[in-house]
Amino acid sequence: METSSLFLAENISCGYGGKEVLTEVSFSLPQGSMTGLLGANGSGKSTLLKALCRQIPHRGNCYLEGQSLANLSQRQLARRISYIPQQTGIHASLPLLEVVLMGFNPTLGLLQNPSVSQRNAARAALARVGLGGMENADYLTLSEGQKQLCILARTIVEDTSLLLLDEPDSALDFHNRYYGMGMLQKLLLGKNKAALICLHDPALALDFCSQLLILKDGKCTASLHPASDSLPRMKEALSDIYGPISLIRCTDSLGQKRLMLLSELVHFSNPPLTCPACPQQAAEYSSCNSPAAGDTPKGEPI
């Protein structure tokens, strides 16, 4: 296992009903990193997460902190890995506090109740995700977005080394998507943890993930690092799953360097729509559209 990697997957292959969905997928997750898993529908993203936490049988090997996961019991695995599927499977009326306290189950003995400190930690986690004061609310009455925030609070108290999240942002509004991803980033930063997150929004992945894994037809076709990889290399890999795109480096109003991805499948009518992040035309990005003549475009089109 690479010394700089917290988690290593080697040649993961699996499928359903005799049909192979993943073929020899290999990658590593550095300590403190958030890795985005990108791919079209049906590319095998959810299947990969299930295989890594042994929800489905697979061939290949997984190592967490140098230890093979194949030798761990389900209880030992639950103490090391948090898996958040698209559907939580909670169909009973439960107070939010009880849902979050489930995160302590792998560390509790038979018939042992959560301690006072664990209950306080669960309340603090709910407050952290914006659900403070709702400890007694019925989980089933929440919006889908609120349910995802509650499960995020449960993930916080689980305090595992590896987080596997399947579209944790799918029901969140614009603000909470960025707030939730920022919270996960802080949860990992400088810690002996790593996260692999299946996302359908490449903008979130480009903003928050230090590494991107590209899945296509059950194979990992590229491993990208947005902070250091060239725009042409990233454009080629992302175009392979999203079709024709423009990938642009720009600066937001706070002076932060950002990457912006736009589909080129959109056809604009006259006059051309302008890019919201810089004064170039979104259709071609070939000339400045600033009202002040001579302004220099901030974006770098590729």
Residue pairs with C-beta under 8 A, 6 or more apart in sequence:
1 8
1 63
1 66
2 8
2 28
4 30
4 31
5 28
5 29
5 30
5 31
6 29
6 30
6 31
6 32
6 33
6 64
6 65
6 161
6 162
6 192
6 193
6 194
7 28
7 29
7 62
7 63
7 64
7 65
7 161
7 162
7 194
7 196
8 27
8 28
8 29
8 62
8 63
9 25
9 26
9 27
9 28
9 52
9 60
9 61
9 62
10 26
10 60
10 61
10 62
10 63
11 24
11 25
11 26
11 59
11 60
11 61
12 22
12 24
12 25
12 26
12 48
12 51
12 52
12 58
12 59
12 60
12 62
13 20
13 22
13 23
13 24
13 25
13 58
13 59
13 60
14 20
14 21
14 22
14 47
14 51
14 56
14 57
14 58
14 59
15 21
15 22
15 47
16 47
16 56
20 218
21 44
21 47
21 218
22 44
22 47
22 48
22 51
22 58
22 218
22 219
23 218
23 219
24 60
24 219
25 44
25 48
25 60
25 215
25 218
25 219
25 220
26 60
26 220
27 35
27 213
27 220
27 223
29 35
29 162
29 194
29 195
29 196
29 211
30 194
30 210
30 211
31 191
31 192
31 193
31 194
32 188
32 189
32 190
32 191
32 192
32 193
32 194
33 188
33 194
33 195
33 210
33 211
34 181
34 184
34 185
34 188
34 194
34 195
34 197
34 208
34 209
34 210
34 211
35 194
35 195
35 196
35 197
35 209
35 210
35 211
35 212
35 213
36 197
36 199
36 204
36 205
36 208
36 209
36 211
36 212
36 213
37 45
37 48
37 49
37 196
37 197
37 198
37 199
37 213
37 215
38 45
38 199
38 202
38 205
38 212
38 213
38 214
38 215
38 238
38 241
39 45
39 214
39 215
39 216
39 241
40 216
40 241
40 242
43 215
43 216
43 217
43 218
43 241
44 215
44 217
44 218
45 166
45 198
45 215
46 85
46 86
46 166
46 198
47 56
48 215
49 55
49 83
49 85
49 164
49 165
49 166
49 196
49 198
50 56
50 83
50 85
51 58
52 62
52 69
52 81
52 164
52 196
53 77
53 81
53 83
53 164
54 69
54 74
54 77
55 83
61 68
61 70
62 68
62 69
62 70
63 69
64 80
64 81
64 161
64 162
65 161
65 192
69 77
69 80
69 81
72 80
75 106
78 105
78 106
78 160
79 106
79 107
79 160
80 160
80 161
80 162
81 160
81 161
81 162
81 163
81 164
82 103
82 155
82 158
82 160
82 162
82 163
82 164
82 165
83 164
84 151
84 152
84 155
84 163
84 164
84 165
84 166
84 168
85 166
86 166
86 167
86 170
88 147
88 151
90 99
90 139
90 140
91 140
92 140
93 138
93 139
93 140
94 138
94 139
94 140
95 135
95 136
95 137
95 138
95 139
96 126
96 131
96 134
96 135
96 136
96 137
96 139
96 142
96 150
96 153
97 119
97 122
97 123
97 126
97 135
97 136
99 139
99 150
99 151
99 154
100 122
100 125
100 126
100 150
100 153
100 154
100 157
101 114
101 118
101 119
101 122
101 157
102 154
103 122
103 154
103 155
103 156
103 157
103 158
103 159
104 114
104 118
104 122
104 157
104 158
106 158
108 114
114 122
118 157
121 157
122 135
122 153
122 157
123 132
123 135
125 153
125 154
125 156
125 157
126 132
126 134
126 135
126 150
126 153
127 133
128 153
128 156
128 183
129 149
129 150
129 152
129 153
129 156
129 180
129 183
130 149
130 176
130 179
131 137
131 146
131 149
131 150
131 153
139 147
139 150
142 150
143 171
144 170
144 171
145 171
145 172
145 173
145 176
147 171
148 168
148 169
148 170
148 171
148 172
148 180
149 172
149 176
149 180
151 168
152 168
152 180
152 183
152 184
155 163
155 165
156 187
160 193
161 192
161 193
161 194
162 193
162 194
162 195
162 196
163 184
163 188
163 193
163 194
163 195
163 196
163 197
164 195
164 196
165 184
165 195
165 196
165 197
165 198
166 198
167 198
167 199
167 200
168 180
168 184
168 197
169 176
169 177
169 180
169 181
169 199
169 201
169 204
170 200
172 180
177 201
177 204
178 204
178 207
181 204
181 207
181 208
182 208
184 195
184 197
184 208
185 208
187 193
188 194
188 195
196 213
197 205
197 209
199 205
199 209
202 238
202 242
202 261
203 260
203 261
205 212
206 212
206 226
206 258
206 259
206 260
206 261
207 258
207 259
209 226
210 225
210 226
210 227
211 223
211 224
211 225
212 222
212 223
212 224
212 225
212 226
213 220
213 222
213 223
213 224
214 220
214 221
214 222
214 223
214 224
214 237
214 238
214 240
214 241
215 221
215 241
216 240
216 241
221 237
221 240
222 237
222 240
224 233
224 234
224 237
224 238
226 234
226 259
231 247
231 249
231 300
231 302
232 302
234 247
234 259
235 245
235 247
235 302
238 245
238 247
238 261
239 245
242 261
242 263
243 263
243 264
243 265
244 263
244 264
244 265
245 261
245 262
245 263
245 264
246 261
246 262
246 264
246 282
246 285
246 301
246 302
247 259
247 260
247 261
247 302
248 259
248 260
248 261
248 262
248 275
248 277
248 278
248 285
248 299
248 300
248 301
248 302
249 257
249 258
249 259
249 260
249 299
249 300
250 257
250 258
250 259
250 260
250 277
250 278
250 298
250 299
250 300
251 257
251 258
251 298
252 258
252 277
258 277
260 275
260 277
260 299
262 275
262 282
268 282
268 283
272 281
272 282
272 283
272 284
272 289
273 281
273 282
273 283
274 280
274 281
274 282
274 289
275 281
275 282
275 285
275 299
277 298
277 299
278 297
278 298
278 299
279 288
279 289
279 290
279 295
279 297
279 298
280 286
280 287
280 288
280 289
280 297
280 299
280 301
281 287
281 289
285 297
285 299
285 301
286 301
288 295
288 296
288 297
290 297
